Amino acid sequence: MSALRTALRTEVLAWRRSTVQRLATPLLIGLVPLASVGMTALARSGAVDGAGAAKLADYAAGDLATTHLVVAGQILSVAVLMAGGFAVAATFGQPLADGRAGAWFGLATPRGTLALARVLVVLGWVGACVVAAVAMTAGASAVTAASVSAPFGPSAWATAGRALAAGLLGAGLALPFAAVATATRSALATVAVLVGVVALTQVVVLVGAGAWFPYAVPSLWTGTGGPAAAAAVGGVALVLTAAVAPAAAALVVAQWRRLTDV
């Protein structure tokens, strides 16, 4: 445990200085509440017509605070996966690509422990961003709803919980790309696979199998595909999606234990 604590302290310090972290953190925390409140206001303003109005139609009616948090959950279900994917590409793939990983082989800390520490740091960072984004959205929504005498009621709290859970599921779905980064030794290849999985997810949803495809589950569960698609996501699908994170972490640790410097 002492080796893991040491590795965690080191990785936290390195991640705090990371360019990816410095760019992604304000984007996740700031843009989610801004987009959630803004898109809802735009949908209810009557200023949008045509194709734009059709896309925003789901946000044009219903409880105001609940709608804000529905939008937040839908944004987070995708944004967190992308941010987490870029994070593991940077933390796992880039050092292997540019040769900095050679220094790891002279450390007393086992490489598997280093890998676990990196996984936990990235997962903790993404999780903290999700919590902050949902909290800020709920706060902004409460203020906005109060200004029009609309309550922040049980429905809004339940939707906030779903948005939080969907964001955390998305964070876990980013971890398999750490295994991709380790196998390919390339941050660019990892990003390419990430983009490919996002594209594949769209195809799976189009053919009607999204409710059982982990990478589609968070987005569908938050209502991106409509109420019927959200209702089709059952407890088993959610459990399978949640299981991706520990399985990916175990795989990455095993990869790093066998890692060589060539």
Summary of the structure (lengths in Angstrom):
residues: 262
radius of gyration: 19.8
end to end distance: 28.8
largest distance: 64.5
contacts: 890
relative contact order: 0.14
helix: 82%
strand: 0%
